Amino acid sequence: MKENFIKANKATNEIVIKFDIAIKRSILSIKKPLQNNDGIGKDEVIGIALALIVAAFIIFPGVRSFATTLMDNLDTWYSTTIKSKIFGTS
């Protein structure tokens, strides 16, 4: 009977040790990315600058011409359709 308790105790100790190791590994795997103190690198700064340059020279002028065309068409639509049909003078 005593031998069975000793075997059970050894088996339990091994399970507890394996469980403890698994918990420590999972905590370290979660903790490791949170301890990254690299900050912003030069590649990120160059990428942001490049995106702003592309936006300034290509996208913004196209948006400006689109907005101008849209406002001119809305003004014409309001003058010819809305003003004459809804607020028409008799």
C-alpha positions as CSV (number, residue, x, y, z in Angstrom):
1,M,0.0,0.0,0.0
2,K,2.8,2.3,0.9
3,E,4.4,1.7,-2.5
4,N,1.2,2.7,-4.3
5,F,1.2,6.0,-2.4
6,I,4.8,6.6,-3.3
7,K,4.0,5.9,-7.0
8,A,0.9,8.1,-6.9
9,N,2.9,10.9,-5.2
10,K,5.6,10.7,-7.9
11,A,3.1,10.7,-10.7
12,T,1.3,13.7,-9.2
13,N,4.6,15.6,-8.8
14,E,5.4,15.0,-12.4
15,I,2.0,16.2,-13.5
16,V,2.3,19.3,-11.3
17,I,5.8,20.1,-12.7
18,K,4.7,19.7,-16.3
19,F,1.6,21.9,-15.6
20,D,3.8,24.5,-14.0
21,I,6.2,24.5,-16.9
22,A,3.3,24.8,-19.4
23,I,1.8,27.8,-17.4
24,K,5.2,29.5,-17.3
25,R,5.7,29.1,-21.0
26,S,2.3,30.5,-21.9
27,I,2.8,33.5,-19.6
28,L,6.2,34.1,-21.2
29,S,4.8,33.8,-24.7
30,I,2.1,36.4,-23.8
31,K,4.6,38.6,-22.0
32,K,7.3,38.7,-24.7
33,P,5.4,40.8,-27.3
34,L,4.4,43.3,-24.7
35,Q,8.0,44.0,-23.7
36,N,8.9,45.1,-27.2
37,N,10.5,48.6,-26.8
38,D,11.7,49.0,-30.4
39,G,9.6,52.1,-31.1
40,I,9.2,53.4,-34.6
41,G,11.9,52.5,-37.0
42,K,13.2,54.3,-40.0
43,D,11.3,52.0,-42.4
44,E,8.0,53.1,-40.9
45,V,9.0,56.8,-41.1
46,I,10.0,56.4,-44.7
47,G,6.7,54.6,-45.5
48,I,4.6,57.3,-43.9
49,A,6.6,60.1,-45.7
50,L,6.2,58.3,-49.0
51,A,2.4,57.9,-48.5
52,L,2.1,61.6,-47.8
53,I,4.1,62.5,-50.9
54,V,1.9,60.3,-53.1
55,A,-1.2,61.8,-51.5
56,A,0.0,65.3,-52.0
57,F,0.9,65.0,-55.7
58,I,-1.6,62.5,-57.0
59,I,-4.7,62.1,-54.9
60,F,-5.3,65.6,-53.6
61,P,-5.4,67.4,-56.9
62,G,-7.9,64.8,-58.2
63,V,-10.1,65.3,-55.2
64,R,-10.0,69.0,-55.7
65,S,-11.1,68.8,-59.4
66,F,-13.8,66.2,-58.4
67,A,-15.1,68.5,-55.7
68,T,-15.2,71.5,-58.1
69,T,-17.0,69.5,-60.7
70,L,-19.5,68.2,-58.2
71,M,-20.3,71.6,-56.8
72,D,-20.8,73.1,-60.3
73,N,-23.1,70.3,-61.2
74,L,-25.1,70.6,-57.9
75,D,-25.4,74.3,-58.5
76,T,-26.8,73.7,-62.0
77,W,-29.1,71.0,-60.8
78,Y,-30.5,73.2,-58.0
79,S,-31.0,76.1,-60.4
80,T,-32.7,74.1,-63.1
81,T,-34.6,71.4,-61.2
82,I,-35.3,72.3,-57.6
83,K,-35.7,76.1,-58.0
84,S,-38.0,75.9,-61.0
85,K,-40.1,72.9,-59.9
86,I,-40.4,73.3,-56.2
87,F,-39.9,77.0,-55.6
88,G,-41.1,78.2,-58.9
89,T,-42.7,81.6,-59.2
90,S,-46.0,82.1,-60.9
